[in-house]
Amino acid sequence: MTLPVRFISWLIPGNVPPLRRARFTQAYEACLKGIFFRDKMTPADLAKSTTHFTQAIALDPGYPQAYANLSQAQFYLGLFGMGPASELFPKAKASAAKALELDETVAAAHNALAVIHILYEWDWAAAEAECIRAVQLSPNDSVTHVHLADYMSIQARHDEAIAEYKLALELDPISCMYIGFFGLILHRARRYDEAIAQCQKALEIDPNYANAMWFMALSLEQKGQLAASIANLEKADSLHAGPPVRALLGRAYALAGEPTKAEDILEELKTLSQQQYVSPFDIAVVHAGLGDMTSTFQRLEEAYQQRVFRIIELTFPMFDNLRSDARWQDLVRRIGLPN
């Protein structure tokens, strides 16, 4: 991925010395490569993206966009459970803070801080402020609307979230990632048919987009279409989507009356956790499918203590059967989620 130097030169102020100009050109290209891998949204590609963003920073330590992009890649690694949240999210916050130290107007850094406030710190007022600031700075950037919509969705402001997300899709109508993620926004709103249709649109663009497969599986499960849900999860799992999808597959097997398969996945995740990080939330998901509520809440409490971001999924439809449990209500209260 090499851009013509003439094109990149338009982005550089005219008074920049030739050596700095050359290094910026290299840093900019490294950033583009990082964005390419980041947006593929697989654990392996996210790891590659951090390498490119780090390279961009080494080439030009005063390049705020590189720090902002690195921050996003770091929190995405946290989202995929590729390490403890207590390690990855503080790193992401430090990278975003460095970007804003260099240039307070970098919308991507405000977006990154918004995500960190939502998924790790559970600071909902700060999250909303950062989302709004990002939209103010970059109203024509679809990602700013995506993050504001996600915040609204998590806060159960579903109509507002859907309207905001539609603005994002108007700005970027062919982003497979955004089209698929809209399916999750619709799923949270319990609009399952629309969620399934949205995920299918994403898969028409990229038949191997694993996130759209498991987002769709969640809605298929809620409609009682367990065989179709399992088929989507199995396909996503075959694409190395990681422990979170493996856990959802174990849960689906349990719900479909195949507890042995579910228990095999549970043991597999426990064994894997001795070799690499596996979120206690993922293990809780399988326990919940098997109906072991004691183990479910033990693991959910571990996830809370570790500030595992997926604990905010407690308000997802798949946990609706826990809403009457005082332990669920206590966790939701401590996180600050709407009940």
C-alpha positions as CSV (number, residue, x, y, z in Angstrom):
1,M,0.0,0.0,0.0
2,T,2.0,3.0,-1.3
3,L,0.6,6.4,-1.9
4,P,2.1,8.8,-4.4
5,V,4.4,11.2,-2.7
6,R,2.6,14.1,-4.5
7,F,-0.7,13.1,-2.9
8,I,0.7,12.9,0.6
9,S,2.5,16.2,0.2
10,W,-0.9,17.9,0.1
11,L,-1.4,16.9,3.7
12,I,1.9,18.4,4.9
13,P,2.3,22.1,5.7
14,G,4.7,23.8,3.2
15,N,7.2,25.0,5.9
16,V,8.0,21.4,7.0
17,P,11.8,20.6,6.4
18,P,12.5,18.0,3.7
19,L,13.7,15.3,6.2
20,R,10.6,15.7,8.3
21,R,8.5,15.7,5.2
22,A,10.0,12.3,4.1
23,R,9.5,10.8,7.6
24,F,5.9,12.0,7.7
25,T,5.2,10.4,4.4
26,Q,6.5,7.1,5.7
27,A,4.6,7.5,9.0
28,Y,1.4,8.3,7.1
29,E,1.8,5.2,5.0
30,A,2.4,3.1,8.1
31,C,-0.8,4.5,9.6
32,L,-2.8,3.6,6.5
33,K,-1.5,0.0,6.7
34,G,-2.4,-0.1,10.3
35,I,-5.9,1.1,9.6
36,F,-6.3,-1.5,6.9
37,F,-5.4,-4.3,9.3
38,R,-7.4,-2.8,12.2
39,D,-10.6,-2.6,10.1
40,K,-10.4,-6.3,9.3
41,M,-11.2,-6.8,13.0
42,T,-9.6,-10.2,13.7
43,P,-7.3,-10.8,16.6
44,A,-4.3,-11.5,14.3
45,D,-5.0,-8.4,12.1
46,L,-5.4,-6.2,15.1
47,A,-2.0,-7.3,16.4
48,K,-0.5,-6.4,13.0
49,S,-2.2,-3.0,13.1
50,T,-0.5,-2.1,16.4
51,T,2.9,-2.9,14.8
52,H,2.2,-0.5,12.0
53,F,0.9,2.3,14.3
54,T,3.9,1.9,16.5
55,Q,6.2,2.1,13.5
56,A,4.4,5.4,12.5
57,I,5.0,6.8,15.9
58,A,8.7,5.8,15.7
59,L,9.0,7.6,12.4
60,D,7.2,10.7,13.6
61,P,6.7,11.0,17.4
62,G,4.8,14.2,16.9
63,Y,2.1,12.6,14.8
64,P,-1.1,12.7,16.9
65,Q,-3.3,10.6,14.5
66,A,-0.8,7.7,14.9
67,Y,-1.4,7.7,18.7
68,A,-5.1,7.9,18.2
69,N,-5.1,5.0,15.9
70,L,-2.9,3.0,18.2
71,S,-5.3,3.7,21.0
72,Q,-8.2,2.3,18.9
73,A,-6.3,-0.9,18.0
74,Q,-5.3,-1.4,21.7
75,F,-8.9,-1.2,22.9
76,Y,-10.1,-3.5,20.1
77,L,-7.6,-6.1,21.3
78,G,-9.2,-5.7,24.7
79,L,-12.6,-6.2,23.1
80,F,-11.5,-9.4,21.5
81,G,-10.2,-10.7,24.8
82,M,-6.6,-10.8,23.6
83,G,-5.3,-9.8,27.0
84,P,-6.5,-8.5,30.3
85,A,-8.6,-5.4,30.1
86,S,-6.6,-4.0,33.1
87,E,-3.6,-4.0,30.8
88,L,-5.0,-3.1,27.3
89,F,-7.4,-0.3,28.2
90,P,-5.0,1.8,30.3
91,K,-2.5,1.5,27.4
92,A,-5.3,2.7,25.0
93,K,-6.1,5.6,27.3
94,A,-2.4,6.6,27.5
95,S,-2.2,6.6,23.7
96,A,-5.3,8.7,23.3
97,A,-4.1,11.1,25.9
98,K,-0.8,11.5,24.1
99,A,-2.7,12.3,20.8
100,L,-4.7,15.0,22.6
101,E,-1.6,16.4,24.2
102,L,-0.3,16.9,20.7
103,D,-3.6,18.1,19.2
104,E,-6.8,18.5,21.2
105,T,-8.9,18.5,18.0
106,V,-8.1,15.0,16.9
107,A,-11.6,13.5,16.9
108,A,-10.3,9.9,16.7
109,A,-8.7,10.4,20.1
110,H,-11.9,11.6,21.6
111,N,-13.6,8.6,20.1
112,A,-11.1,6.3,21.7
113,L,-11.6,8.0,25.1
114,A,-15.3,7.6,24.7
115,V,-15.0,3.9,24.1
116,I,-12.6,3.5,27.1
117,H,-15.1,5.4,29.4
118,I,-17.9,3.1,28.1
119,L,-16.2,-0.3,28.1
120,Y,-13.7,-0.1,30.9
121,E,-14.3,2.8,33.3
122,W,-18.1,2.8,33.1
123,D,-18.0,6.6,33.4
124,W,-21.2,7.3,31.4
125,A,-21.2,11.1,31.8
126,A,-17.6,11.3,30.5
127,A,-18.4,8.9,27.7
128,E,-21.3,11.0,26.4
129,A,-19.2,14.2,26.6
130,E,-16.4,12.6,24.6
131,C,-18.8,11.2,22.0
132,I,-20.4,14.6,21.6
133,R,-17.0,16.4,21.3
134,A,-15.9,13.9,18.6
135,V,-19.1,14.6,16.6
136,Q,-18.6,18.4,17.0
137,L,-15.0,18.1,15.7
138,S,-15.7,15.7,12.9
139,P,-19.5,15.7,12.0
140,N,-18.8,14.1,8.6
141,D,-16.8,11.2,10.0
142,S,-19.1,8.2,10.3
143,V,-17.2,6.7,13.2
144,T,-18.1,9.6,15.5
145,H,-21.8,8.8,15.0
146,V,-21.1,5.1,15.4
147,H,-19.7,5.6,18.9
148,L,-22.4,8.0,19.9
149,A,-25.0,5.5,18.7
150,D,-23.3,2.7,20.7
151,Y,-23.4,4.8,23.8
152,M,-27.1,5.5,23.3
153,S,-27.8,1.9,22.7
154,I,-26.0,0.7,25.8
155,Q,-28.0,3.3,27.8
156,A,-31.2,1.8,26.3
157,R,-31.9,4.9,24.3
158,H,-32.7,2.7,21.3
159,D,-34.7,5.0,19.1
160,E,-32.0,7.7,19.4
161,A,-29.3,5.1,18.8
162,I,-30.9,3.8,15.6
163,A,-31.4,7.3,14.2
164,E,-27.8,8.2,15.0
165,Y,-26.4,5.0,13.5
166,K,-28.4,5.7,10.3
167,L,-26.5,9.0,10.1
168,A,-23.2,7.0,10.2
169,L,-24.4,4.7,7.4
170,E,-25.4,7.7,5.3
171,L,-21.8,8.9,5.6
172,D,-20.3,5.5,4.9
173,P,-22.9,3.3,3.3
174,I,-20.5,0.5,2.2
175,S,-18.5,-0.2,5.3
176,C,-19.0,-3.9,6.0
177,M,-18.0,-3.3,9.7
178,Y,-20.5,-0.6,10.2
179,I,-23.3,-2.4,8.4
180,G,-22.7,-5.5,10.5
181,F,-22.5,-3.6,13.8
182,F,-25.8,-1.9,13.1
183,G,-27.2,-5.4,13.4
184,L,-26.0,-5.5,17.0
185,I,-27.6,-2.1,17.7
186,L,-30.9,-3.5,16.4
187,H,-30.5,-6.7,18.4
188,R,-30.1,-4.7,21.6
189,A,-33.4,-2.9,20.7
190,R,-35.0,-6.4,20.3
191,R,-35.7,-5.7,16.6
192,Y,-34.5,-9.2,15.6
193,D,-35.7,-9.4,12.0
194,E,-34.1,-6.1,11.2
195,A,-30.9,-7.2,12.9
196,I,-30.8,-10.4,10.9
197,A,-31.4,-8.5,7.6
198,Q,-28.6,-6.0,8.5
199,C,-26.1,-8.8,9.2
200,Q,-27.0,-10.5,6.0
201,K,-26.2,-7.2,4.1
202,A,-22.8,-7.2,5.7
203,L,-22.2,-10.8,4.7
204,E,-23.2,-10.0,1.1
205,I,-20.2,-7.6,1.1
206,D,-17.9,-10.0,2.9
207,P,-19.0,-13.6,3.3
208,N,-16.3,-14.2,5.8
209,Y,-17.1,-11.3,8.2
210,A,-17.2,-13.3,11.4
211,N,-18.7,-10.5,13.6
212,A,-21.8,-10.3,11.4
213,M,-22.2,-14.1,11.8
214,W,-22.2,-14.1,15.5
215,F,-24.3,-10.9,15.7
216,M,-26.9,-12.6,13.5
217,A,-26.6,-15.8,15.6
218,L,-27.8,-13.8,18.7
219,S,-30.9,-12.7,17.0
220,L,-31.6,-16.1,15.4
221,E,-31.4,-17.6,18.9
222,Q,-34.0,-15.1,20.3
223,K,-36.3,-16.1,17.4
224,G,-36.0,-19.8,18.4
225,Q,-33.9,-20.7,15.3
226,L,-31.2,-22.5,17.2
227,A,-30.0,-24.6,14.3
228,A,-29.4,-21.5,12.2
229,S,-27.8,-19.8,15.1
230,I,-25.4,-22.7,15.7
231,A,-24.6,-22.8,12.0
232,N,-23.5,-19.1,12.0
233,L,-21.5,-19.6,15.2
234,E,-19.8,-22.7,13.8
235,K,-18.8,-20.7,10.7
236,A,-17.5,-17.8,12.7
237,D,-15.6,-20.2,14.9
238,S,-14.0,-21.8,11.9
239,L,-12.7,-18.3,11.0
240,H,-10.7,-18.2,14.3
241,A,-13.0,-15.5,15.8
242,G,-11.6,-16.3,19.3
243,P,-12.9,-17.5,22.7
244,P,-15.9,-15.1,22.8
245,V,-17.5,-16.9,19.8
246,R,-16.4,-20.3,21.1
247,A,-18.2,-19.5,24.3
248,L,-21.4,-18.4,22.5
249,L,-21.2,-21.7,20.5
250,G,-21.0,-23.7,23.8
251,R,-24.0,-21.8,25.1
252,A,-26.0,-22.5,21.9
253,Y,-25.2,-26.2,22.1
254,A,-26.5,-26.3,25.6
255,L,-29.7,-24.5,24.6
256,A,-30.2,-26.9,21.7
257,G,-30.1,-29.9,24.0
258,E,-26.4,-30.9,23.4
259,P,-24.9,-30.4,26.9
260,T,-22.0,-32.7,26.2
261,K,-20.7,-30.4,23.4
262,A,-21.2,-27.4,25.6
263,E,-19.3,-29.0,28.5
264,D,-16.5,-29.9,26.1
265,I,-16.2,-26.3,25.1
266,L,-16.3,-25.2,28.7
267,E,-13.4,-27.5,29.6
268,E,-11.5,-26.4,26.5
269,L,-11.8,-22.7,27.5
270,K,-10.7,-23.5,31.1
271,T,-7.7,-25.4,29.7
272,L,-6.9,-22.6,27.3
273,S,-7.0,-20.1,30.1
274,Q,-3.9,-21.8,31.5
275,Q,-2.0,-20.9,28.3
276,Q,-3.5,-17.5,27.4
277,Y,-6.0,-15.0,28.6
278,V,-9.6,-16.1,28.5
279,S,-12.2,-13.8,29.9
280,P,-14.2,-15.1,32.8
281,F,-17.2,-13.6,31.1
282,D,-16.8,-16.1,28.2
283,I,-16.8,-19.0,30.7
284,A,-19.9,-17.5,32.4
285,V,-21.7,-17.5,29.0
286,V,-21.3,-21.3,28.8
287,H,-22.3,-21.8,32.4
288,A,-25.4,-19.8,31.8
289,G,-26.4,-21.9,28.8
290,L,-26.0,-25.0,30.9
291,G,-28.2,-23.5,33.6
292,D,-25.5,-23.5,36.3
293,M,-26.3,-20.1,37.9
294,T,-23.9,-20.4,40.8
295,S,-21.0,-20.8,38.5
296,T,-22.4,-18.2,36.1
297,F,-22.5,-15.5,38.8
298,Q,-19.1,-16.5,40.2
299,R,-17.6,-15.9,36.8
300,L,-19.5,-12.7,36.2
301,E,-18.3,-11.3,39.5
302,E,-14.7,-12.2,38.4
303,A,-15.4,-10.4,35.1
304,Y,-16.6,-7.3,37.0
305,Q,-13.5,-7.3,39.2
306,Q,-11.3,-7.5,36.2
307,R,-13.4,-4.8,34.4
308,V,-14.0,-7.1,31.5
309,F,-15.8,-4.9,28.9
310,R,-18.3,-7.6,27.9
311,I,-19.9,-7.4,31.3
312,I,-22.0,-4.6,29.8
313,E,-23.6,-7.3,27.7
314,L,-25.6,-8.2,30.9
315,T,-28.5,-6.3,29.4
316,F,-28.4,-8.3,26.1
317,P,-31.5,-10.3,25.4
318,M,-29.6,-13.6,26.1
319,F,-29.5,-12.6,29.8
320,D,-33.1,-11.6,30.1
321,N,-33.8,-14.8,32.1
322,L,-31.5,-13.5,34.8
323,R,-33.2,-10.1,35.3
324,S,-35.3,-11.3,38.2
325,D,-32.1,-12.5,40.0
326,A,-30.9,-10.1,42.7
327,R,-27.3,-10.9,41.7
328,W,-27.9,-9.7,38.2
329,Q,-29.6,-6.5,39.5
330,D,-26.7,-5.8,41.8
331,L,-24.1,-6.2,39.0
332,V,-26.1,-3.9,36.6
333,R,-26.4,-1.3,39.4
334,R,-22.7,-1.3,40.1
335,I,-21.8,-1.0,36.4
336,G,-24.4,1.8,36.0
337,L,-26.4,0.1,33.3
338,P,-30.1,0.8,32.8
339,N,-32.3,-1.9,34.3
